[in-house]
Amino acid sequence: MPIKRNEYLKAISREHHHGLLLCWKIRTGFKKEVDPIRIKKYVDWFYENHLIPHFEVEEKYIFTILGNEHELVKKALTEHRRLICLFESKTDILKNLTSIEVELESHIRFEERVLFGEIQTIATEEQLQLIKTNHSEENFSDNVTDPFWL
């Protein structure tokens, strides 16, 4: 059954979809035995252009609704830090790509299925409006200079 998402959180959820597609692209690259350096180039581009701003919006305007001491927010923030380390690492590329693929998908599922549901139950209209004011949905344009997943 699809999750009923508040209108102001839908744009963030659509960004999650692009994150899940990133995981799929990494998996597909592995199956096709694409050079991990090629995959890493795309992953770095995605991180810089999409994930960093996404994490910032979540941490500034969405997680604060529950507060940084809430257990679910603590978990999400810990996962953000772990993912940032994986994305920024320049060593063990294959191992890190594997970890990114697994952990990013798990993190997105957690936010969608658990954290956002909790946030929706307690968010005030003002808090939801603040998300809308400070987050305009990105017009996702993919980097297809090297579409290794095709």
C-alpha positions in Angstrom: 0.0 0.0 0.0 1.5 3.4 -1.0 2.4 5.8 1.8 0.3 8.9 2.1 2.8 11.7 2.1 2.1 15.3 3.2 2.2 17.7 0.3 5.2 19.5 1.6 7.2 16.3 2.0 6.4 15.0 -1.4 9.3 16.9 -3.1 11.8 15.4 -0.6 10.2 11.9 -1.3 10.7 12.4 -5.0 14.4 13.2 -4.4 14.5 9.9 -2.5 13.4 8.2 -5.7 16.5 9.6 -7.4 18.6 8.2 -4.5 17.1 4.8 -5.0 17.9 5.1 -8.8 21.5 5.8 -7.8 21.6 2.5 -5.9 20.1 0.7 -8.9 22.7 2.3 -11.2 25.6 1.2 -8.9 24.2 -2.4 -8.8 23.7 -2.4 -12.6 27.3 -1.1 -13.1 28.5 -4.0 -10.9 26.5 -6.5 -12.9 27.9 -5.1 -16.2 31.5 -5.2 -14.7 31.9 -1.5 -15.3 35.2 0.0 -14.0 34.5 1.2 -10.4 36.3 4.5 -11.2 33.6 5.2 -13.8 30.8 4.5 -11.3 32.6 6.6 -8.6 32.7 9.6 -11.0 29.0 9.5 -11.4 28.4 8.8 -7.7 30.6 11.9 -6.8 28.6 14.0 -9.2 25.3 12.8 -7.7 26.7 13.5 -4.2 27.8 17.0 -4.9 24.8 18.1 -6.9 21.9 16.3 -5.2 22.7 14.6 -2.0 24.5 17.4 -0.1 21.7 19.9 -0.7 19.1 17.1 0.1 20.8 16.3 3.5 21.0 20.0 4.3 17.2 20.5 3.8 16.4 17.5 5.8 18.7 18.5 8.7 17.6 22.1 8.8 13.9 22.0 8.2 12.6 18.4 8.5 14.5 16.6 11.3 14.1 19.7 13.6 10.4 19.1 13.7 11.1 16.1 16.0 14.3 17.6 17.4 17.9 16.3 17.3 17.4 14.3 20.5 14.6 12.2 19.1 15.8 8.6 18.6 14.7 8.4 15.0 16.4 11.7 14.2 19.6 10.6 15.9 19.5 7.4 13.7 19.0 9.5 10.5 21.8 11.9 11.4 24.2 9.1 12.2 23.3 7.5 8.8 23.9 10.9 7.1 27.4 11.1 8.7 28.2 7.5 7.7 27.0 8.1 4.1 29.0 11.3 3.8 32.2 9.5 4.9 31.5 6.8 2.3 30.9 9.3 -0.5 33.9 11.4 0.4 36.4 8.5 0.8 38.9 8.2 -2.0 40.2 4.8 -1.0 38.6 1.3 -1.2 36.4 2.5 -4.1 34.7 -0.8 -4.8 34.0 -1.5 -1.1 32.7 2.0 -0.5 30.4 1.8 -3.6 29.0 -1.5 -2.3 28.4 0.1 1.1 26.8 3.2 -0.5 24.5 1.1 -2.5 23.3 -0.9 0.5 23.3 1.8 3.1 21.8 4.6 1.0 18.9 2.3 0.0 18.3 1.3 3.6 18.5 4.9 4.8 16.0 6.1 2.3 13.6 3.2 3.2 13.9 4.2 6.9 13.2 7.8 6.2 10.2 7.0 4.0 8.6 4.3 6.0 9.4 5.4 9.6 10.9 8.8 10.1 8.7 10.9 7.8 5.6 9.1 9.1 6.5 10.2 12.6 7.2 13.7 11.5 3.9 14.0 9.7 2.0 13.0 12.8 3.4 15.9 14.9 4.3 18.6 12.4 2.4 21.9 12.7 1.1 23.7 9.6 3.8 26.4 10.2 6.5 23.8 10.3 5.3 22.2 7.1 5.0 25.6 5.5 8.7 26.3 6.5 9.7 23.2 4.6 7.9 24.4 1.5 9.4 27.9 1.8 12.9 26.6 2.1 12.9 23.7 -0.3 11.9 24.1 -3.9 11.7 20.9 -5.7 14.8 20.4 -7.7 14.4 19.9 -11.4 16.5 16.7 -11.6 18.6 16.6 -14.7 20.8 13.5 -14.8 24.5 13.5 -15.7 24.6 11.3 -18.8 28.2 12.0 -19.9 28.9 8.3 -19.1 25.7 6.4 -18.8 27.4 3.2 -17.7 24.1 1.7 -16.5 22.6 1.5 -19.9 
